[in-house]
Amino acid sequence: MRKYILALLLLVSILISCGTKSSSSKKIRVGTMVNTVALPIAYALEKGMYSNEGIEIEILTFASGAPINEAFAAGEIDIAASGLASVFALAQGNAKWIGEVNTTGGMGIFVRQDSPIAKEVGKVAGYSNILGSAETVRGLQILGPLGTTAQFNAIGYAKKFGLGGNDIKMIHMDNGPAYQAFIAGEGDAIAASPPHSFQAREEGYVLAATFEDATDVVSMDGIYVGTKFLEERRDDVVKFIRATYKASEILSDYQTRYDFEKDWFERNGRVYDDKTLDNDINYKVYVTPAMMQEETYIFGDGMTGTAEFFYEDNKISEDTLPNVQKSYDVSVIKDALGIDVKVDQ
């Protein structure tokens, strides 16, 4: 009888332990790309910064922002670290934009040297560096992934000439295949992002417009999380943000970032030569707590511009547009870092 009671007590103890086990023990699935935006997360994971916070992270990589959004919608990831394609997830009203990771310089529209566009300068008032005209841009076949900064770039370029998204043809390909297809002679232009935009410059292709000139937006890659997940595991999300920004501060040191970026990219199938790596570091700057406290920093500013742009091009509806600004939640940064951040409203 005594053995039976002891066994019963042990069983009850185990059941209670299982029943009260914190959800913080569950792995957080983070969807991202083998790109600049992923590096602080990869660094924090490999250096034990998340485990020091008491959370477990799994990184899942995707080719671009569009499949990250799809994985988020399907419940396959909990947190996303992605680019401006995130705007479509935020517009659905069930996600929060809780962190901005890095600037996204270096993107642009490239054409071949013999393109008629390359010979036309000064057709857009106030934008002396934009090449082309309404006549040469109309009907342009531009390679790049749909639902990402590439499409935003392409449509913005067309709009500079009084055209719209329907006046050009966006041929959907992921960034790497798009660049390979372009240098093989397919399409008329490419909406390229680093490292392919750097490679395009090196190979002598002509920059028709930078992303910033085409869209009038200074964009940020960043982090979004499901609203329900944030409600249920807020403490863990705060810990995730704290460790990620600590990693961003560390990676703001040129040599530290250079060494880790080169190594992590190569281990994940992306090989950069020294010049491409240097360009990536100089163009894509990490957001740090110090940067977020600068007078000119406004959280969500670039995402708002992106949302308004896609609304005007009928890619985001009038009823979902307000969800984007409503998604900005700097309270997680406040809890994680103890700083106040200005928000675009």
C-alpha positions in Angstrom: 0.0 0.0 0.0 2.8 2.4 0.9 4.6 1.8 -2.4 1.3 2.3 -4.2 0.7 5.7 -2.4 4.3 6.8 -3.2 3.9 5.8 -6.8 0.5 7.7 -7.0 2.1 10.8 -5.4 4.9 10.7 -7.9 2.5 10.4 -10.8 0.5 13.4 -9.5 3.7 15.4 -9.1 4.7 14.6 -12.7 1.3 15.6 -14.0 1.3 18.8 -12.0 4.7 19.6 -13.3 3.7 19.0 -16.9 0.5 20.9 -16.5 2.2 24.0 -15.1 5.2 24.0 -17.4 5.7 27.5 -18.8 5.0 28.1 -22.4 8.4 29.9 -22.5 10.0 26.4 -22.8 8.5 26.1 -26.3 10.7 27.0 -29.2 10.1 30.3 -31.0 10.1 29.8 -34.8 11.6 32.8 -36.6 11.2 33.1 -40.4 13.8 35.1 -42.3 16.1 35.2 -45.3 19.8 34.6 -45.7 20.3 38.3 -45.8 21.4 41.3 -43.6 18.1 41.2 -41.6 18.9 37.7 -40.3 22.4 38.3 -39.1 21.6 39.7 -35.6 19.3 36.8 -35.0 21.8 34.3 -36.2 24.6 35.9 -34.1 22.5 36.0 -31.0 21.5 32.4 -31.5 25.1 31.2 -32.0 26.6 33.2 -29.2 24.0 31.9 -26.7 22.3 35.3 -26.2 18.8 33.9 -26.5 19.6 31.0 -24.2 21.0 33.5 -21.7 17.5 35.1 -21.8 15.9 31.7 -21.2 14.3 31.3 -24.6 14.9 28.8 -27.4 14.9 30.0 -31.1 14.7 28.1 -34.4 15.6 30.0 -37.6 13.7 29.0 -40.7 15.0 30.6 -44.0 13.0 31.5 -47.1 13.9 32.9 -50.5 12.2 36.3 -50.1 9.6 38.1 -48.1 6.5 36.8 -49.9 7.0 33.1 -48.8 7.8 34.4 -45.3 4.3 36.0 -45.3 2.8 32.8 -46.5 4.5 30.8 -43.8 3.2 33.3 -41.2 -0.3 33.1 -42.5 -0.1 29.3 -42.4 1.0 29.3 -38.8 4.4 27.8 -39.6 6.4 30.6 -38.0 5.8 32.8 -34.9 8.0 35.8 -35.7 9.3 37.1 -39.0 12.4 39.1 -39.7 11.8 40.4 -43.2 11.7 43.4 -45.6 9.0 45.6 -47.0 6.9 42.6 -48.1 6.0 42.6 -44.4 3.5 45.4 -45.3 1.1 42.8 -46.7 1.1 40.8 -43.5 0.6 43.9 -41.4 -2.3 45.0 -43.5 -4.2 41.8 -42.5 -4.6 43.2 -39.0 -3.3 40.2 -37.1 0.4 41.1 -36.7 2.5 43.7 -34.8 5.6 45.5 -36.2 7.8 45.4 -33.1 11.4 46.1 -34.3 13.4 47.6 -37.2 16.7 45.9 -37.9 18.6 47.6 -40.7 18.4 50.2 -43.5 18.0 48.8 -47.0 20.2 50.8 -49.3 21.7 49.5 -52.5 18.5 48.5 -54.4 17.7 49.8 -57.8 16.4 49.2 -61.4 19.1 48.2 -63.8 19.1 48.0 -67.6 21.6 47.0 -70.2 24.0 49.5 -71.8 22.2 49.2 -75.1 18.8 49.9 -73.6 17.0 53.0 -74.9 16.4 53.9 -71.3 20.2 54.3 -70.7 20.3 57.1 -73.2 17.5 59.2 -71.7 18.4 61.6 -68.9 16.6 64.3 -67.1 13.0 63.4 -68.0 11.8 63.4 -64.4 11.8 66.9 -62.8 13.9 67.0 -59.6 15.4 63.5 -60.2 18.5 64.1 -62.4 19.8 60.5 -61.8 16.6 58.7 -63.0 17.0 57.4 -66.6 14.2 56.8 -69.1 11.0 58.3 -70.4 7.3 57.4 -70.5 7.8 56.0 -74.0 10.8 53.8 -73.1 9.5 52.6 -69.8 6.0 51.7 -71.0 5.8 47.9 -71.6 9.1 47.3 -69.9 9.6 43.7 -68.7 11.2 43.8 -65.3 12.5 40.7 -63.5 12.1 40.3 -59.8 10.0 38.7 -57.1 6.4 39.8 -56.7 5.1 41.1 -53.4 8.5 42.4 -52.3 10.7 45.5 -52.5 11.5 44.6 -56.1 7.9 45.1 -57.1 7.6 48.3 -55.1 10.8 49.5 -56.8 9.5 48.7 -60.3 6.1 50.3 -59.8 7.7 53.4 -58.2 10.0 53.7 -61.2 7.0 53.5 -63.6 5.1 56.1 -61.6 7.9 58.6 -61.9 6.9 58.9 -65.6 3.2 59.1 -65.0 2.7 55.4 -65.6 1.3 52.7 -63.3 1.9 49.1 -62.4 -0.2 48.0 -65.3 2.0 49.8 -67.8 5.0 47.5 -67.1 5.2 43.8 -66.9 6.8 42.3 -63.7 8.1 38.8 -64.4 8.2 36.9 -61.1 11.5 35.3 -60.2 13.3 35.1 -56.9 16.3 37.5 -56.7 19.1 35.1 -57.6 17.3 33.4 -60.5 16.2 36.9 -61.7 19.8 38.1 -61.9 21.0 35.0 -63.7 18.1 35.3 -66.2 18.9 39.0 -66.7 22.6 38.5 -67.5 21.5 35.6 -69.8 19.4 38.1 -71.8 15.9 37.7 -70.4 13.7 40.7 -69.7 14.4 44.4 -70.3 15.4 45.3 -66.7 15.8 43.9 -63.3 14.7 45.3 -59.9 17.8 44.2 -58.0 18.7 44.0 -54.3 22.1 43.4 -52.7 24.2 41.5 -53.5 22.9 41.3 -57.1 22.6 45.1 -57.4 26.3 45.3 -56.4 27.2 42.7 -59.0 25.1 44.5 -61.6 27.2 47.7 -61.0 30.4 45.7 -61.3 29.4 44.0 -64.5 28.6 47.4 -66.1 24.8 47.4 -66.1 23.2 50.8 -66.0 21.4 52.0 -62.9 18.2 53.6 -64.1 16.9 54.5 -60.7 17.7 53.8 -57.1 15.0 52.4 -54.8 14.9 55.7 -52.8 14.5 57.9 -55.9 11.9 55.6 -57.5 9.7 55.3 -54.3 10.6 58.4 -52.2 10.8 56.0 -49.2 13.7 55.2 -46.9 12.9 51.7 -46.0 13.8 49.4 -43.0 13.9 45.7 -42.7 12.3 44.7 -39.5 10.5 42.2 -37.2 6.8 41.4 -37.0 5.0 39.0 -34.7 1.5 37.5 -34.6 -0.8 39.5 -32.3 -2.0 36.4 -30.5 1.5 35.1 -30.1 2.6 38.4 -28.6 -0.4 38.4 -26.2 0.4 34.8 -25.0 4.1 35.0 -24.8 4.9 38.7 -24.4 7.8 38.1 -21.9 9.5 35.8 -24.4 9.1 38.3 -27.3 10.6 41.0 -25.1 13.5 38.8 -24.4 13.9 38.0 -28.1 13.9 41.8 -29.0 16.4 42.5 -26.2 18.9 39.9 -27.3 18.5 40.8 -31.0 19.2 44.5 -30.4 22.2 43.6 -28.3 23.5 41.6 -31.3 22.8 44.5 -33.6 25.0 46.7 -31.4 27.8 44.2 -31.5 27.5 43.8 -35.3 27.7 47.6 -35.8 31.5 47.1 -35.4 32.8 46.7 -38.9 35.2 43.9 -38.4 32.9 41.9 -36.2 30.2 42.1 -38.7 32.5 41.4 -41.6 33.8 38.2 -40.1 30.4 36.8 -39.0 28.5 37.9 -42.1 31.1 36.2 -44.4 31.1 33.0 -42.4 27.4 32.7 -41.8 26.5 33.6 -45.4 28.9 31.0 -46.7 27.6 28.3 -44.4 24.1 29.1 -45.7 25.0 29.0 -49.4 25.6 32.7 -50.1 29.2 33.6 -51.0 30.3 37.2 -51.1 33.6 38.5 -52.3 35.3 41.2 -50.3 34.0 44.1 -52.3 30.4 42.9 -52.2 30.6 42.3 -48.5 32.1 45.7 -47.9 29.2 47.3 -50.0 26.6 45.4 -48.0 28.0 46.6 -44.7 28.2 50.2 -45.8 24.8 50.3 -47.5 22.9 48.3 -44.9 23.3 49.8 -41.5 22.0 48.2 -38.3 19.5 50.0 -36.2 20.7 50.3 -32.6 19.1 51.8 -29.4 21.2 54.9 -30.0 19.9 55.3 -33.5 16.3 54.9 -32.4 16.7 57.8 -29.9 18.0 60.2 -32.6 15.7 63.2 -33.4 15.2 62.2 -37.0 14.3 58.5 -36.3 10.6 57.7 -36.6 9.6 54.1 -36.2 7.4 52.8 -39.0 7.9 55.8 -41.3 9.2 53.7 -44.2 6.5 51.0 -43.8 3.8 53.7 -43.9 5.2 55.0 -47.1 5.2 51.5 -48.5 1.6 50.9 -47.5 0.4 54.1 -49.0 2.2 53.3 -52.2 0.7 49.9 -52.6 -2.7 51.3 -51.7 -2.5 53.8 -54.5 -1.6 50.9 -56.8 -4.5 48.8 -55.6 -2.4 46.2 -54.0 -3.7 47.1 -50.5 -7.3 47.9 -50.0 -8.8 50.9 -48.4 -10.2 49.0 -45.4 -6.9 47.2 -44.6 -4.6 50.2 -45.1 -5.2 51.6 -41.6 -4.1 48.2 -40.1 -0.5 49.0 -41.1 0.0 52.0 -38.8 -2.1 50.3 -36.1 0.4 47.5 -36.1 3.3 49.6 -34.9 4.1 48.6 -31.3 7.1 50.1 -29.7 6.0 49.0 -26.2 8.1 45.8 -26.7 11.2 47.9 -27.3 10.3 50.0 -24.3 10.1 46.9 -22.1 13.2 45.3 -23.6 15.5 48.3 -23.7 13.9 50.9 -21.5 13.8 53.6 -24.2 11.1 55.6 -25.8 10.8 55.7 -29.6 8.9 58.1 -31.8 6.2 56.3 -33.9 4.8 57.3 -37.2 1.1 58.1 -36.7 
